[in-house]
Amino acid sequence: MTPPRVPVRRSRRRLVQLAVVALLSTFAVPVLSASPASASGPLRTHAAARGKFIGFAAATSPLANEAAYRTIAQTEFNQITAENVMKWDTTESSDNNWNFSGADQIVNFAVANNQQVHGHTLVWHSQTPGWVQGLGATAMRTAMQDHIATLVGRYANNASVVSWDVVNEVFDENGGFRSSFWYNTLGQSFIADAFRYARAADPDARLCINDYNVEGINAKSTAMYNLVQSLRAQNVPVDCVGFQGHLATQYGFPSDLQQNMQRFAALGVQVRVTELDVRIVMPRSTAKDTTQATYYSNVVNACMAVTACAGVTIWGFTDKYSWVPDTFPSEGAALLYDANYQQKPAYTAVHNALDNGTSDTQAPSTPSSLAASGITSSSVNLSWTASTDNVGVAGYDILRAPGTSGGSFAQVGTSTTASFSNTGLSANTSYRYQVRARDAAGNVSAVSNTVTVTTTGGGTGDTQAPSTPGNLAASGTTSSSTNLSWTASTDDVGVTGYDILRAPGTSGGSFAQVGTSTTASFSNTGLSANTSYRYQVRARDAAGNVSAVSNTVTVTTTGGGTGGGCSVTATVQTQWNGGYVMQPITVTNTGTSAISSWTVTFTLPPGHTLVGQWNGVITTSGQTATAKNAAYNGSLAPGASTTFGFQVARPSGDNSTASGFTCATP
């Protein structure tokens, strides 16, 4: 059983830390170098490609005064949390005496560097001035409402400020409510009130509840789970749950972090790691650095594995300005960079977890011992010895050439196993086959040995070809696929199948077989966006007789012209008499290259009015709504996804919801 971690409290000032840094500078500490990351791309590039954010907690003094700090802050991260300057004691130290200078500095930096801001924190038992703590119930609730309305409202129209920690650290370690001045004066109701005040101040912001020591499944995290479930059942606008992630290597890693994230996600909320650091008992050593790097990697991997996890925020990034030594004098070195702004193994671990192998340049080994068996007049079974790869083999491409020599090899299929059945062959005909392996990064092996196959004869002397397939037509064309259908052929013995032929462009080029079908329809996938193709179909019988080709149909896929395309799926998260919330609405890049923006259109039933939105910019014209990406979630790598959501008011008794969702990449 892991010993409980010491409760964490962020320091308001750095005087002690600076003294410690000055003292440590007198004594040389061994420099521990990090192995280089697997690619030169910054963290934010790889995070964005995965549809996530990677953030840091910003200290305003070095942000203003240290070029090295500022360069890393703007280059490596796409999200910022203010470490202290959005807290109550800084923004409103006395009643209605406001100071936004530090908060504005953070927001302005984020705007200038295309970063999103997470506001931290509105209602907390710590760093709240005494004038608030001494108020009676009515005055305290009014002060809370005024503070939230003013602070959140100040940035409600700023597209970079996308989320807030509304309430922070409301539980004790046993899962009971913390005996804070908030709870003692107002009872549990202050939590729901705070969220409702925040929603009124900014209808679009994502509103979070945040705590520490809730990373694993335990009494405290279960209390949080039950609270969130209860609040959402009361239509309290709790949008996300923050796991702070203040970890220490001497206490072991919470191995059920991913499982815990997933159970919260099942409630319909977003999850995120909000304050990640991993402290070690000083001094540093190679072994301790390795353990720390593993913890960082584990956290990022858990978030990457949970669709509802929006991202990870590191609580700072350089040991020079870490809060840890102030609170844990014998511990430190908790962040990605050392005090001299040198990357540590922890940085490499985070980078590689975000990178997800996209910088892998090692090709799989060559498939070997390719052999054919089960040869008939129209098919052959292929098998080979599987390839190996430093990361993992993603699949195999099957290549075929006509005859026993000459001609070009072309891909006729793929397989995720070391075998493949090629059908639709002509009787008494020779073919040559090769196989090559590929990995997730797109590296391709050399081709295998070549095996030559000659199909058997057509049987009983049948020489009559099937009739020509008619009325070939295309439908359901997307950025990467199209559906073909035709009028079935007839034959004196029987049609055994159809060959689907494709040529590039609207004219010119040669038709090549891209698939077979035993029915009068076929779906051709893996196409490029905004690209034209021509299709024909021919029928064949068991004797190998082949019909004339059908009419030609020309298809142009949708998309942005660079291999991009998108799909959208929408979920009704919750609904009640008079309204509903749709979340997540998931946008996925279905193309073969990155997209930089997306547009989702949908229809609102009559009488339905949009009253809230997040992670997208939605406009309406009549009953047609158009949602465009926010500044931070338009760029998606192939296969990557992002989400947005909205809230709608509807007439009483009306149970209909928005429908007709379509996605485009303008």
N, C-alpha and C positions, 0 to 999 in steps of 0.2 A: 504494500500500500504506500502510495506516495505521500510523504509528509506534507501538511498544508503549507502553502507559500505564505510569506508575511504579507499582510495587506499593503497595497501600494498606494502611495500618495505622491502626486507630482509636486516637486519643489517650486516655490514661487520665485525664488532668487537663486543666483549661482555663486554667491560670495564664497561659500564653503568649498564648492567644487573648484573654483578658480584657485583657491589656496592649495587644494590638494594637487591640482595640475602643476602649479608652480613648484610644490614640494617634490612631486614625482620627477619633474624635469631635472632635478639635481642628481637623481640616481638613474643611470642608464637602464632602460628596459629593453631586453632583446627584441629586435625587429623580426616579426614573423611574416614572411611573404606569402601572398595568396597565389595559387596557381592561376594563370590567366583564364578569363572566361572564354567560352568556346566560340564566341563571335564578338565583333566590335560594337554591335548594336546596344544602345542604352536600355536600361530596365523598362522604361516606359514604352519603347517600341515593341518589345516582346509581349508586355502586358496587354497593350492595345490590340495586338494581333490575336490574343486569346479572348478578347472582349472583356478584359478586366482593368482595374486601375492598380497602380503601385504608388503608394503615397508616403509622405513623411510628415512628422510634426515639426513645424517651423519655429525657430527662435528668431525674434525680430532684430536683435542687435547684430549677430553675424550676417543675417540676410542683408542688412544695410551696409555693413562695414568690411566684410571679408569676401574678396573676389573668389577664392577657392570654394567657400561655402555656397556662394550664390551660383557659381558655375555648375556644381553638382546638383544643386536644388532644381535648376531649370532644365538641365540636360537629362537627368536620370528618372524624374518622377512626373507623373501626370495628375497627381492629386496632392492637396495640402490640407493639413489640419493645423490650426493655430494652437501652439503648445499652451500658452497662457493668456494671450491678449484678447480673447473673446469671452473670458470668464467674468463672473459678476464683479469681483473685486477690482478688476481693471476697467471694465466698461462703465460701471455705475457705483463708484466707491461710496457715494452718499446719495441720498434720495434725489433723483432727477438731475444729478450732476454727471453728465455723460462724457466719456473719452473714447473716441473711435479711432484714434490715430494708429494704434498698433493693428487693429482689425482691418482698417482700410489698407494699411501697408501690405498685409497678407493677401487681401483680395486683389489689390492692384497688381501685385507680383503674379498672381495666378492668371489674371486676365491677360497680362503681357506675354505669358508663356503657355497659353492654351492649356491651363490646368483647371481642374475642378476643386472647389473648396468644400470641406466638411466642417461645419461650425461646431465648436466645442467650448463650453458646454453650458446649457441654459439653467438647469436646476440641479444643484449638487450640494451636499452637506459641507463640503470644504470650499475654501476660497470664495465664500459668500460673506459680505461685510456684516459687521455686528449690528448695524442699524436694521437689517432685515431679520436677523435671528431673534431680536427682542420684540418683534411686533406681535400683536394679538392675531387671532385667526382671520378676522375679516380684513384687517389691514395687510396681513401677510399675503393673503390670496390676491388682493388688489395689487400689491407690489409685484408679485410674480407675474400677473397678467400684464401689467404695464411694462415690466422689463422685457418680457418675451415679445410683446407687440412692437416695442421700439427697436430692439436689437434685430430680431428676425425681419421685421418690416423694413428696416434700412436696406437690406440686401435682397428683398423679395423679387425685385425686378432685375437683379444681376444674374445673368445666365450661368456664371461660373460658380455661384453659391448654390449647391444642389442638395445639401442634406445637413441635418443638425443632430447632435446628441441632445435630446430634449431632457431626459432625466438620466442621472448617472449614479451608479453604485447605491442602489436602494436596499440591497439584501446584506444580511450578515452571513458568516460562513456556514451556518446551519440551515440556511434557507428561510429564516425569519426576516421580517422587515427591520432594517437598521433603525436604531433608536436615535434618529436625527431630529434636529429642531423642526424640520419639515413634517416628519411623521408625528412627532409629539404634539405639534400644534394643530395640524390639519388632518391627521389620519391618512389612510391609504389614498383618499380621494385626490390628494395633490398630484398624483401621477397622471390620472386621466385628465384632470384640469389642465396640466401643463401641455399635454399633447393637443388638447382642443384649442388652447390659446395659440399654440404654434401653427396649427393648421389654419386658423383664422388669419394669422399674420402672413402666411405664405401658403397658398393652396397647392403650390407645385413642388415644394421641397419634400424630400424623403425624410421622415421623422423616425429617429432611432432611440432605443433604450440600450444602455451600455453598462458593462460591469466587468470586474476581474474575477479570476478563479472560476470562470464558467466555461472554460474551454472544453473540459471533459464532462461526461455525464456524472453528476454528483448531486447532493442535496441542494446546493445553491443554484446550479443550472436548471434543475428540475423546478425549483420555485420560480425561476425566471420564465421557464416554459409555461407553467400554469398561469402566471400573471399575464403573459402575452396572449395566451389563448382566451383568457377571461376578458381582457380589454377589447380584443378584436370582436368577440361575441357581442360586446356592448357598442360596437361601431366606433370605438375610440381609435383614432387614426395612427396606430403603431405600424409603421411600414418596414422597419428593419430592426435587427438585433445585432449589437456589437460585442464581440468577444475581444477583450483588451489584449490578451496575449503577452502579459509580462511573465516570461518564463525564466527558469534558472536550471542550468544543467545538472546541478546536484540533486534535484528533485525528480528527475525523470520526465519523459515526454507524455502528454495526455494522448494515449494511443487511440482513443475513441473520439478525437476531435472531428473527423469527417462525419462519423455517425451522428454526432451531436448537431453539427451544422445541418445535416439532412433532416433531422427530426424537426428543427425549427423551420426549415424551408417548407416542410409539409403543412405548416400552419398558414402558408401563403405570404410569409415575410421574406424580405431580402436579409441575408446575413453578410457579415464582413468582419475581418480582423482589424481592430482599430488602433492598437497601441503596441505593436509587436516589438519586443526586444528580448534578448536571451543573455542574461548575465552569468558570469562565471566567477568562481572564487579566485581572487588574484594570488599570484601573478599568472599571466597568460602562459600557455604552453601549446605545443603543436597538437597534443592530444585533446586539450580543452577546446582549441579552435576547431578541431575536426568534429567534436560533439556538438558544439554550437552551430556549425554549418549544417549539420544533419537536422537539428531542430528547425532552423530556418527553412530548409528544403521541405521538411515534413509539413510545416504550416502552409507554405505556398502550394504544395501539391494537393493538400486537402481542399484548399479553396478552389484550385483549378478543377478538381473532380466534382464539385457541387455547382450546378448551374446557377443556383440562387445566390452564390457567393459573389459579391460585386468586386471584391479586391482586398488587398492587404495594405495597411498603413504601418510603416516603421516609426517607432516613437523617437524621432530624430534620425540622423544617419551617421554622425561622427561621434566617437567617444569623447571628443573635446567638449561637447555640450550635452552629455548624457546626464539625466537626473539620478542614475543609479548610485554613483559613489556618495551622493549626499545622504541617501536613505539607507544604503547598505555599505557601510564604510569598508568592509573587507571584500567587496565584490565590485565588478565593473566590466569594462571592455565588452559592452553588451550589443554594439551596433555593427553596421556593415563596413564602416571606415574607422581607422584608428585616429588618434588625436592629430596626426600629421596629414590627414586626408588621403591616406593610402588604403586601397581596397584590401579587405581581409578575406579569408576563405568563406566567410558568411556571405559576402557580396557575390562571389562566384556561385555559391549554392543557390542564392535567390535568382541570379541571372539564368543559370542553367535550368532551374525548375520552370521559369517563365518561358525560356527559349524552347523547351519541349522537344529538343533534338533537331530543330530546324537548321542548325548549323552543322549537322552531321555531314561529313564529306566522304566517308568510307563506304564504298559500294559493297553489297553482299558478295559472298563467294559464288563462283559459277555453278549453276545446277549441273549435275553429272548423271551419267548412265541413263540418258533418255531412251526409252524403249516404247514400242507399240504392241498392242494386243487387242484381241476381240475385234478384228477387222471384218467388216461386212461390206455390202455393196454401197452403203451410204454413211458409214461411221467408223471411227477408230478410237480406241482408248489409249491414252498416253500416260506414262508414269516416269518419275525421275527421282534421283537422290536430292533431298532438300538442301537448300543453301543455308549458310549461316551469316550473321551480321553482327556488328558491334552493338547495335541498338535492337534490331529486330527486323526480320523479313516481313514486309507488308503483303506481298503477293507475287505472282508470276505472270508474265506476258507470254502467250502462246503465239508463235510465228509460223507461217506456212508459205511455201512457194510451190508453184505448179511444176509437174514433171519430175524427172530424175536429175535434171541439170538445167542451168539457165533460169531466167526469170527472177523476180525479186521476192524476198520474204516480206510479208505484211502481217500485222497483228490480227488474229482471228478470234481471240478470246483471252480471258484472264482466269486465274484460279488462286485461291488462298491456301490450297493444299498442294501436295506434290503429285497431283494427278489431274487429268482433264479428258473429257469425252468430246470429240469433234464430230458433229453430225452434219447432215445436209450435203454429204459428198456425192460425187458422181460415180456411177458404177464403172468398174474396170478402168480406173484412172489412177495415175501415180501422183503423189504429193510428197513434199519434204517438210519436216518439222524441226524447229528449234525452240528452246525455252530460255528466258532470261528472268532473273529475280530483281525485285525493287524493294526499297525500304521506305519508311514514312517520310524521309527527307527528299525523296525523289531520286536517290542514287540508284543506278541500274548496273547490274552485273554484266560480264561478258556472256555471250550466248553459249548454250550447251552444245554438245555434239549434235550432229544432224542425223535424223532417222528418216528413211524413205519408206513410204507405204503405198501399196497398190490395192485398191479396193477390189472386191470380188465382182463377178459378172452380174448382169441384171436378171437372171433367172430363166424364164421360159420363152424367150424370143419376143417379148413384148417390145415393139418398136414405135408404138403410138404415143406421142407426147401429150401431156395434159393440155387442156384449153388455156388460153391466155387469161391471167387474172385481170379483172376489169375494175373500173371505177376506183383506182387507187386515190386515197384522200388522206390529208393530215389534219389532226386536231390536237387540242391541249398543248400547244407549243409553249415552252417556257424558255428560260435562258440557257438550259442545258439538256432539254429533251423534247421529243415530239412523239405523238401517237399516230401510227399508220393503220389504215384499214382498207379492205378491198373486197370485191366480190369473188367468192371462192371459185376455183377452177374445177373442171370435171375431167375424168380419165376413164378409159375403157376398163382398166383394172382398179385403179384407185390412186388418188393423190396422197403422197406420203409427207409432203411438206412444201415450204416455200423458202426461197432464197431472197434476202433483202439486200438490195444493191444501193450504193450511195456514191455520188460524185460531188466534188466541191464546187461552190459557186452556183451562179445562175446559168452558166454556159461553159463549154470547154471542160477539160479534165476527163479522167476515165472513171467509169463506174467500177466499184470493187465491192465484194460481198462483205457486209458488216454484221450479218446475223441470219438466223433461220427461225422459222415458226411452223408449228403444226396446225395452227388455226389461221383465220383470215385477218389477223391483226398482229401488230408488233410495236413495242415501245423502244425507241432508240435513245439511249441516255449518253451522258458524257460529252455532250456537244459544247461548242464554244458560244459564248453570248454574242448576240448581234451579228450572226454569221449565217450565210445562205448555203443550203444544201439541196441537191436533187436526189430523188428516190425513184427506184423502179422495183418491181417484184416479179419473180418468175416461179412457176410451179414445177415440181418434179414427182416422178413416180418411183416405185420400188425397183424398176428395171434401169433406172438412171436416165430415163428420158426427161428432157427439160423443155418447158414451154417457151414460147416467145415472151419477151418482157412486156410488162404492163405499160400503161400510160405513165408519163413522168410527172411527178408532183414536186414543186419547189417550195422549200420551207425556209423562213428566216427566223432565227431564234431571237428572243427578246434580250434586253440587257443594255449595259452602258457602253459597249463597243470595245472594252478592254478585257473581255473574258469574265466580267462580273455579272451577277444576277442575284436575286434574293427571293426568299419565301417568307411567309408570315403565318404564325399560328396564334390564335387569341384564346384566352381562358377567362371565364367569369370567376373571379376570386370569391366574391361575396355579393349578395343582393338582399334587399329588404323592400318593404312597401314604400315606394317613393324614390328608390335609387339603387345603384349597383356600382361595383368596382370591377374593372377588367384589368387583370394583372396575373402573371406576366403575359405581355404580348411580345412574342419572341420573333426577332428578325434574324434570318440566317443567310449568309452569303453562300449561294448555291453555285456560284461560278467557279472559274479556274484561276482567277487572279483577284487581287484585293479590290475592294470598292471603297470609295471615299465618302459616299453619302447614300441615303436611302429615303424613300417616300412610301408611306403606307396610306392607302385610302380605304374608307369604310363608310357605312351608311348608318345614321342614327334614326331610329323610328320617330314618327311624328310626335311632338311633345317632349322629346328627350333633349336635355340641355347639358352641355359639358360644364362641370363645376370644378374640376381639378385635373391636373395632368402632371406627369413627372417623366424624366429621362427622354423627353421628346417635345417638339413644338407643334401643337395641334391648332389648326384653324378650321372654321366651318363655313360652308356656303349652302344655305338651306339645310337639307338633311345629309349632305355630303361632307364628311370630315377628312382632312388631309393632315397626316402626322409626318413631320420631317425629323431627322435625327437632331439631337443636341450637339453642341460643339465638341463634346468629348466622346461620342459613341457612333460617329458616322463611319469611321474607318474600320473595316472588317476584313480579315484575311479569309481566303477560301475555307469554307466549313465553319468559320467562327460565327458566333451569335451575340446579340445584345438584346436587352428588353426595355420596354417602356410600359406605361400604364396610365389609366385615367379613371375619373369618377364622373358619374352621370346622375342627374336628377330626372325622374320620370313621373308621369301622373299616377296618382294612387290607384291601385288595382291593375296597373299595366305591368305584365311580367315579361315583356319583350326586352331584348338587349341589342346592342349594336351588332351588325353583321356585314357580310360581303367584303371581308378583309383581302386586299391585294397589295403586293409589294413591287416596287420598281426601283431601279438604280439610275436616276437621272444624272 
